Amino acid sequence: MSELTLRRLREVAAYDPITGQMTAKTHRGRKGAGSPLGSLHSNDYLSAVIDGKRYFVHRLAWFLATGSWPAAEIDHINGVRTDNRLINLRQATRKQNAANFARQPGSSGFLGVSWSEPHKKYRAVINHSGRQRHLGWFDNPDEAANHYRSAAIELRGQFVRGDA
């Protein structure tokens, strides 16, 4: 089976870059032309089967909008995996995409910040390149969170999440 061509994709699908909606141009099973293309996959991304092969809708959207397959991964800027508006999609490396992944805040309520009972201070740490980097000890969680945020911006640039 050959790779999906832009010509073939344009025959079977339409994409609205403003809304992020992809629709079928042809009748598919019980679904008619104009019906939404794609269903929720187990990893919370939308996927669609075209000519017997499964594709992620965000990759199809990129292909339709730009005319070329993404070189690596496609990152959803706002972290919502079903939001396929073109303004919300960007090419990314695996590392950049992972940097934009939602993380759970520490015991302090802030990412990268936790209370140390023995030190009676808040500790800020950030993971980078598979290693944990100690950012310092702080008297209050806000100060530690500010150091974490600065380090996240320095290390991850535009791919740092808004809640980091």
One Martini backbone bead per residue (centre of mass of N, CA, C, O) as a GRO file, in nm:
protein
  164
    1MET     BB    1   0.095   0.037   0.025
    2SER     BB    2   0.069   0.358  -0.036
    3GLU     BB    3   0.102   0.671   0.021
    4LEU     BB    4  -0.069   0.936   0.086
    5THR     BB    5  -0.196   1.170  -0.116
    6LEU     BB    6  -0.301   1.481  -0.175
    7ARG     BB    7  -0.504   1.415  -0.393
    8ARG     BB    8  -0.657   1.194  -0.236
    9LEU     BB    9  -0.731   1.361   0.011
   10ARG     BB   10  -0.897   1.577  -0.152
   11GLU     BB   11  -1.117   1.365  -0.243
   12VAL     BB   12  -1.207   1.274   0.078
   13ALA     BB   13  -1.125   1.568   0.207
   14ALA     BB   14  -1.204   1.836   0.437
   15TYR     BB   15  -1.056   2.155   0.556
   16ASP     BB   16  -1.084   2.376   0.841
   17PRO     BB   17  -0.853   2.594   0.979
   18ILE     BB   18  -1.040   2.753   1.179
   19THR     BB   19  -1.197   2.494   1.321
   20GLY     BB   20  -1.058   2.194   1.253
   21GLN     BB   21  -1.242   2.058   1.052
   22MET     BB   22  -1.314   1.730   0.925
   23THR     BB   23  -1.444   1.610   0.612
   24ALA     BB   24  -1.632   1.423   0.408
   25LYS     BB   25  -1.671   1.379   0.046
   26THR     BB   26  -1.768   1.090   0.098
   27HIS     BB   27  -1.909   0.794   0.119
   28ARG     BB   28  -1.913   0.613   0.450
   29GLY     BB   29  -2.101   0.387   0.482
   30ARG     BB   30  -2.330   0.546   0.697
   31LYS     BB   31  -2.169   0.793   0.601
   32GLY     BB   32  -2.179   1.093   0.465
   33ALA     BB   33  -2.130   1.355   0.311
   34GLY     BB   34  -2.004   1.591   0.559
   35SER     BB   35  -1.896   1.423   0.765
   36PRO     BB   36  -1.709   1.358   1.009
   37LEU     BB   37  -1.360   1.304   1.033
   38GLY     BB   38  -1.328   1.093   1.275
   39SER     BB   39  -1.208   0.949   1.586
   40LEU     BB   40  -1.160   0.855   1.899
   41HIS     BB   41  -0.878   0.766   2.034
   42SER     BB   42  -0.711   0.619   2.299
   43ASN     BB   43  -0.509   0.899   2.299
   44ASP     BB   44  -0.710   1.157   2.225
   45TYR     BB   45  -0.705   1.134   1.925
   46LEU     BB   46  -0.781   1.186   1.606
   47SER     BB   47  -0.900   0.936   1.371
   48ALA     BB   48  -0.852   0.796   1.034
   49VAL     BB   49  -0.976   0.605   0.761
   50ILE     BB   50  -0.775   0.558   0.461
   51ASP     BB   51  -0.751   0.312   0.257
   52GLY     BB   52  -0.700   0.119   0.529
   53LYS     BB   53  -0.561   0.364   0.687
   54ARG     BB   54  -0.434   0.510   0.974
   55TYR     BB   55  -0.489   0.855   1.082
   56PHE     BB   56  -0.409   1.152   1.200
   57VAL     BB   57  -0.578   1.445   1.177
   58HIS     BB   58  -0.346   1.650   1.230
   59ARG     BB   59  -0.173   1.543   0.988
   60LEU     BB   60  -0.382   1.591   0.769
   61ALA     BB   61  -0.413   1.892   0.814
   62TRP     BB   62  -0.124   1.967   0.749
   63PHE     BB   63  -0.120   1.852   0.464
   64LEU     BB   64  -0.355   2.028   0.351
   65ALA     BB   65  -0.233   2.314   0.434
   66THR     BB   66   0.084   2.266   0.312
   67GLY     BB   67   0.148   1.995   0.116
   68SER     BB   68   0.297   1.844   0.364
   69TRP     BB   69   0.442   1.642   0.553
   70PRO     BB   70   0.550   1.607   0.847
   71ALA     BB   71   0.870   1.570   0.964
   72ALA     BB   72   0.743   1.495   1.245
   73GLU     BB   73   0.573   1.640   1.475
   74ILE     BB   74   0.258   1.738   1.624
   75ASP     BB   75   0.164   2.021   1.804
   76HIS     BB   76  -0.051   2.117   2.063
   77ILE     BB   77  -0.039   2.411   2.206
   78ASN     BB   78  -0.297   2.377   2.418
   79GLY     BB   79  -0.321   2.043   2.463
   80VAL     BB   80  -0.558   1.981   2.265
   81ARG     BB   81  -0.602   1.691   2.074
   82THR     BB   82  -0.883   1.803   1.914
   83ASP     BB   83  -0.738   2.076   1.825
   84ASN     BB   84  -0.717   2.140   1.460
   85ARG     BB   85  -0.626   2.412   1.435
   86LEU     BB   86  -0.379   2.566   1.272
   87ILE     BB   87  -0.300   2.765   1.511
   88ASN     BB   88  -0.250   2.486   1.704
   89LEU     BB   89  -0.025   2.400   1.502
   90ARG     BB   90   0.305   2.231   1.517
   91GLN     BB   91   0.614   2.164   1.463
   92ALA     BB   92   0.801   1.886   1.621
   93THR     BB   93   0.977   1.741   1.833
   94ARG     BB   94   0.970   1.516   2.073
   95LYS     BB   95   1.086   1.703   2.293
   96GLN     BB   96   0.896   1.944   2.244
   97ASN     BB   97   0.631   1.792   2.283
   98ALA     BB   98   0.694   1.703   2.578
   99ALA     BB   99   0.715   1.998   2.695
  100ASN     BB  100   0.384   2.028   2.626
  101PHE     BB  101   0.309   1.854   2.863
  102ALA     BB  102   0.102   1.774   3.104
  103ARG     BB  103   0.142   1.839   3.449
  104GLN     BB  104   0.169   1.775   3.777
  105PRO     BB  105   0.159   1.915   4.059
  106GLY     BB  106   0.288   1.956   4.342
  107SER     BB  107   0.240   1.981   4.684
  108SER     BB  108   0.222   2.308   4.641
  109GLY     BB  109   0.072   2.354   4.338
  110PHE     BB  110   0.342   2.341   4.178
  111LEU     BB  111   0.556   2.311   3.943
  112GLY     BB  112   0.858   2.185   4.078
  113VAL     BB  113   0.725   2.203   4.377
  114SER     BB  114   0.841   2.135   4.715
  115TRP     BB  115   0.832   2.020   5.037
  116SER     BB  116   1.084   2.035   5.301
  117GLU     BB  117   1.106   1.927   5.612
  118PRO     BB  118   1.413   1.929   5.690
  119HIS     BB  119   1.448   2.238   5.562
  120LYS     BB  120   1.200   2.430   5.566
  121LYS     BB  121   1.149   2.425   5.244
  122TYR     BB  122   1.140   2.506   4.910
  123ARG     BB  123   1.168   2.309   4.617
  124ALA     BB  124   1.334   2.340   4.299
  125VAL     BB  125   1.265   2.146   3.999
  126ILE     BB  126   1.401   2.011   3.684
  127ASN     BB  127   1.354   1.839   3.389
  128HIS     BB  128   1.650   1.749   3.183
  129SER     BB  129   1.773   1.521   2.986
  130GLY     BB  130   1.703   1.297   3.222
  131ARG     BB  131   1.744   1.521   3.447
  132GLN     BB  132   1.776   1.658   3.762
  133ARG     BB  133   1.733   2.007   3.847
  134HIS     BB  134   1.849   2.215   4.082
  135LEU     BB  135   1.718   2.550   4.186
  136GLY     BB  136   1.639   2.551   4.500
  137TRP     BB  137   1.577   2.731   4.802
  138PHE     BB  138   1.261   2.837   4.962
  139ASP     BB  139   1.029   3.019   5.158
  140ASN     BB  140   0.832   3.019   4.903
  141PRO     BB  141   0.639   2.898   4.642
  142ASP     BB  142   0.645   3.140   4.446
  143GLU     BB  143   0.951   3.164   4.417
  144ALA     BB  144   0.997   2.876   4.312
  145ALA     BB  145   0.804   2.899   4.066
  146ASN     BB  146   0.964   3.125   3.924
  147HIS     BB  147   1.220   2.955   3.879
  148TYR     BB  148   1.090   2.734   3.717
  149ARG     BB  149   0.977   2.908   3.486
  150SER     BB  150   1.251   3.021   3.391
  151ALA     BB  151   1.375   2.745   3.324
  152ALA     BB  152   1.161   2.652   3.121
  153ILE     BB  153   1.207   2.879   2.916
  154GLU     BB  154   1.510   2.830   2.871
  155LEU     BB  155   1.479   2.513   2.788
  156ARG     BB  156   1.185   2.530   2.598
  157GLY     BB  157   1.058   2.783   2.524
  158GLN     BB  158   0.781   2.779   2.318
  159PHE     BB  159   0.708   2.481   2.464
  160VAL     BB  160   0.602   2.601   2.708
  161ARG     BB  161   0.374   2.589   2.931
  162GLY     BB  162   0.149   2.800   3.088
  163ASP     BB  163   0.168   2.613   3.371
  164ALA     BB  164   0.496   2.624   3.427
   0.00000   0.00000   0.00000
